């Protein structure tokens, strides 16, 4: 009898264990998006959607802040629950079946997007802003959406690899710079947790972030530069795997000065140019590790030292800092080779940047004379030109892969810092930006979703010609017009804090401060002056043009002396630099050269750094023109 009881008991325990294990394995099949994970920030005061995937028939139970929610997957395995609105606070814990998500905060979440200036790593800014190294902000969090460019169709989930990080010193180096300073500014003002959901990609054009449906009314000749780049790189240049070698004979190559522009060195090519330079090292550097600084290059590069690949950058303007591993450098003669590609022939080693090798107390200056040879000139490639002529745009890929999959994650508003890549298409940019805003408001199901626009800062060399064409001025105008005509938008003005020789200016702190000032009015409803003077109207009196403004705040004033960067033109449409002075809430513009003026432009150039019309609150006027020539 005891034996039978033992057998029955044993069988019962085995069956029970099998049931438990089966139940645990079923739970183990639940999949959550990376966004729904430890350290996440949830948007306060709105209904929240939590979603994931599981086997059909699975029962899903979610417990959060003393509330329980139940659901099950649809026929495709996707499930979701709607949480009631939550007050700001935390940290909290969420349980989804057997999965426990810890350290959840509830506060404000910002969707930040754009191109490389939204991608600038915070590590680049630590010398200028040493407070980053001792950051102690646990209540600000950061999530970078992994790159997923999907041209064919929308994706239901983001690419894997995303993770939430806090703003504490041990994790802050995972952040991008603008997101960090904006989160700090927002948290210190509101004392509410802040989450930065950054979905951006360096070198991306605006049309990549807009759905096909919202692009259907735009011209077919809006070329996707990524497709152009892919086509360009598909053809090999004659120097590949040959001109990078240490002992290659470059005696018959041309000579070029570094830093310098291709055109200033007599290089007339579109495509790939190779540069080589020999340098000497003492015995103390034999086999040693070193750091290679190659300033800033236009557009993409691959770098070799003594025939060994040491690094590459795929787009314009990030600072090139490459490690030379131990064992590559030798006593005596060494060689560096650079494969530099510029699709439009404007290749450059940007001036006033470091070009050197540093290691073990030794510094080698790499400026001066280099050798060069053209690896591939696409302007002479008829087959390439034929393909390029018929190349169609392949937009929407980043919207499909990096915006659509996060549409259910509730946010407080969107931040848009982009335009550099579309400077050659400024006439289409206002329409594209308007459609992007409408598109995102549709997909996030929020018709009043706030949009905060970062107007492009100053960039490139200053010009003394008031008639010089400027794609950057056109983009700024498009951004400004959008902020004035599209509801629930605001913009910050930044043409005084850029850098003429770096498309990625370091002063992201002031940019973020200015943008959050706009958010305080637009998003939080504070009654304050959040922008500079806005051009309203003009009238002509004798040889003067009188400009009137809105948003004058406490009154108009100039920053640092007399008003600058005003230009005036007559009916011949030829602008000349003008004198300008403030009278009350107007600006009077005149020039002895123009007797019958018809139009004025202000800060209308790539780099209007000296433009200085502002209100007494210290906020600059946006660039404008009274003509549409």
QUIPELIN-V822171 format. One line per field, one symbol per residue. psi: psi as a letter, one per 20 degrees, with the letter a starting at -180 (. if undefined). burial: + if it has 16 or more other ideal C-beta (glycine too) atoms within 10 Angstrom, else -. Layout:
psi=???
burial=???
//
This chain:
psi=ghgghggggggghggghhgghggghghiippqqhhnrqjqpqpqjqpqppraqrqpiqppppppljqpqqaqqaijiqqqqoqqqqqqarqrpppndippprlpqpcpppoprbbhiiioqhhijhghmiighkplnijqqppopqpnoohgrqqiqrqqiqqpqrkrhiihiirqgggghgggggghghkpqppononrppjqqhihjqqhhjihjqqijnpohhggggggiipqqiipjgiiqgjpokhjrrqqpprrqghijjonqocppqpqpqqqqrhijojqqrppokcpqofqqpppplippirqpirpiqpooqpoqqigqqpcprppppoppohjjkqqoprkqpnrpppljppopjrbprqqqphpoiijnhgghgghhjpqqmaihhghiiggijhioprhrqponrhgijhikhhihggggghgggghhghjlnikoppppopprqqrqqqjoijpqohhhhgggggghghhhpqlqrqqpkjijaphjoimqhmighghgghhghhhgggikqnroiraqppgrqqpodjqpppqqrlicjrqrqpmbqqrkpqqqaiikoqqqrqqqpockrppprphiohmqiqqqpknrhnlhipkprriijpqqqqrqirk.
burial=-------------------------++--+-++++++-++++++-+-+-+++++---+-+-+-+----+-+-+-----+-+-+--+-+-+---+-++-+-+-++++++++++++++++++-+-++---+--+--+-+-+++++++-+++++--+--+++--++++++---++-++++++++++++++--+-++++++++++++++++++++--++--+---++++++++--+----+-+---++-+-+-+--+--+-+++++--+-+-+++++++++-+-+---+--+-+-+++++++++++++++---++-+-++++++-+-+---+++---++++++++++-+-+++++-+++++-+----+-++--+++++++++--+--+---+----++++++++++++++--+++++++++++++++-++-+++-++++++-+++-++-+--++++++++++++-----+---++++++++++++++--+--+++++++++++++++++++++-++-+++++++-++-----+++++++--+-----++++-+-+++--+++----++++++++----+--+-+----+++++++--+--+++++++++++++++++++-+-++++++++---
//
